[in-house]
Amino acid sequence: MIKKFLSTHYYWIAISAILIIGRISLLCSLYFFKNPFGGPVVENVNKFLWHSIYVESGVVMALVTCFILASFWIHGKGLTILKAFIVILGSLYVITSGIDDEVQRWMFQKFTPSFISVYLTAFADTSIVLDVFSGDVFHFILTIVLCSLFSALLAIVTVKAVFRQIMQRPLKKNQLMVFAISFLLAVVGCTSFWWFNPLPRRQVRIKPVFYSFVSEFISTLDARHAPDNYREGVIALGGNPDVEYPFWKKTENEIQSLENFKRKSFDEKPDIILFTIESLRGWTSDMRIGSSCKTFPHLCKLALEGLYFPNTHSVGAPSIEGLLGIMEGILSHPYVVFLNNYPTTRMRSISEILREAGYHTEVLMGTDPRFANEEVWFKQWFDYVEFIDNSNDVTLANRFIEHYKERPEGKPLFYHWMSRSMHVPFKLPKDMGPTPDDPAVAYMRAAVYMDSALGIIMNAVENGPRANNTLFVLTGDHSFPTGKQAHLAEKLGKINDGHSWISLIFKGPNIKPQLATQQVSQADIAPSILGYLNLDVSNHFMGIDLLSERDSLSTKKLPSVFSFEYGDMGMWVDSMTYYLSPIQGNNQAVALKTYLEPAWDTTQLVDGFVQAAPIEISAEELEAKTRTMRAVADTWKYLIYKNKLMPPADRND
């Protein structure tokens, strides 16, 4: 009976139902379960679930329509090949949709070609993969079961179907009717993305995987031509629109500057120790809060004894984007991951400049650099790269001491120490007990543990021969949203404060302890180090030298800070915050009043801050800010595509 049923045009209805029900099941598991950090995936399920079902059903019907159309022209053994294609493509749709759901739950991103390029080798770091899997094992297994179940049902139904009977020749009226209905439903469903109460921020979230892949490809094609707002964008970014390389600062006496620095005595050339702290939440690590200062004594010591910027933002997320800002002094890409999608970009990192100045450069990390395809960049940036598998921050701190004692004699040291213990799901060594179920408690425990590792390193340096000749720089690779912040993406976009707000501290000889509340960026680190060393070197750094400006920071107007993440952007200027999500489209930015001082609920160090304060702003001003933000994104995308950061070597003399 079943085989007879599946040997008629009802087969197309059966596979349509399997794929649609399968996708609905995955969507329900996405929206009705809490995210791994304790909060809802979205604040209002009804705003997303039904819209997702409509457009995903349209995608299914479009697939089925193509299958039916193909069956009109295929004969004989070709029908067996068609069966295989139906099973493969249908299963691929279900599986990639399930992956997209998990990526959204854990990383607040979409499954795109750019995401694949970053995490293609992620399973190389089995420790993090297993930690993440164990952090929400039930939902991972549920997704795997649902994908396997509906893929298996599709295969069984297709194997049992007899296509020679389904596609009777000549074509009958009911066959053509099934095709027509399928085509109509496909058009209605797929276009519902635009006509059924469309909201730009919601459209980004409910976008099917196929749409994400196509839109990323189109965005790349659009970058081939200079945008009409190019001049406005370059000026807003702080560049010169009248030259071919707007951010390239050519220095005529570079060779002489480097030679003069090399000729200095060893004691005149400070060591530089750069701490990059994993998932450093700026509001939690705000050392202006008494309880935070007591909780993190070593971080507090750095802040109180150095030049401290509590209102700092990463150029983007994930970690590889933060590293771009720290090491290369530039912004992330508006739509894709810069270092993976544009690997041939001509750039000159701060560590490469320091190497030319005679520094020995090292990096130590506890996360496998293959996890986010960072290995090739680390090898380019540093003389020595070391990764300690599945290590925690205390182990990394002790290993630093070993490196510090074994350093090359007579050479200043640039050492990049990258913490790991605050990486989600905040898992610490087994002897410290199980990870708390409460994400806020787990994060605080990991942050305290990280702080103890900082103390090990700082004590070793301060009790060593270079105690009075070391510059400490501390920042975060990016922030990480709390459960309350996770659902803000639906109204603020992916790159809100929960993803970008970090801290920045400079502590070293001749740096007067000072608190600066202005909003600054990771991109300011590289030019600040050059200014501190008084190195006059050609560079493309887009930030400013905060150290040379330290005596006038209280009155100086600093440039706007920009961050990007997969089609969304943030802009921080003066005491205002602007979010544009998505960048493409005609929607307006969201304007908020920035908390430059701790005016949120500081009794809860993790969950006390949710978002900046609402504020009234004129329509004209908001329109102008939105226009500027789009100009920045369009211009920066074009400049990256055209490789306009620095000229080729033969033009750099």
Secondary structure, 3 states (H helix, E strand, C coil): CHHHHCCCCHHHHHHHHHHHHHHHHHHHHHHHCCCCCCCCCCCCHHHCHHHHHHHHHHHHHHHHHHHHHHHHHCCCCHHHHHHHHHHHHHHHHHHHHHHHHHHHHHHCCCCCHHHHHHHCCHHHCHHHHHHHHHHCHHHHHHHHHHHHHHHHHHHHHHHHCCHHHHCCCCCCHHHHHHHHHHHHHHHHHHHHHHHCCCCHHHHHHHCCHHHHHHHHHHHHHHCCCCCCCHHHHHHHHCCCCCCCCCCCECCCCHHHHHHHHHCCCHHHCCEEEEEEECCCCCCCCCCCCHHHHHHCHHHHHHHHHCEEEEEEECCECCHHHHHHHHHHCCCCCCCCCHHHHCCCCCCCCHHHHHHHCCCEEEEEECCCHHHHCCHHHHHHHCCEEEECCCCCHHHHHHHHHHHHHCCCCCCCEEEEEECCCCCCCCCCCHHHCCCCCCHHHHHHHHHHHHHHHHHHHHHHHHCCCCCCCEEEEEEECCCCCCHHHHCCHHHHCCCCHHHHEEEEEEECCCCCCEECCCCEEHHHHHHHHHHHHCCCCCECCCCCCCCCCHHHCCCCCCCCEEEEECCEEEEEECCEEEEECCCCCCCCCEEEECCCCCCCCCCCCCCCCCCCEECCCCHHHHHHHHHHHHHHHHHHHHHHHCCCCCCCHHHCC
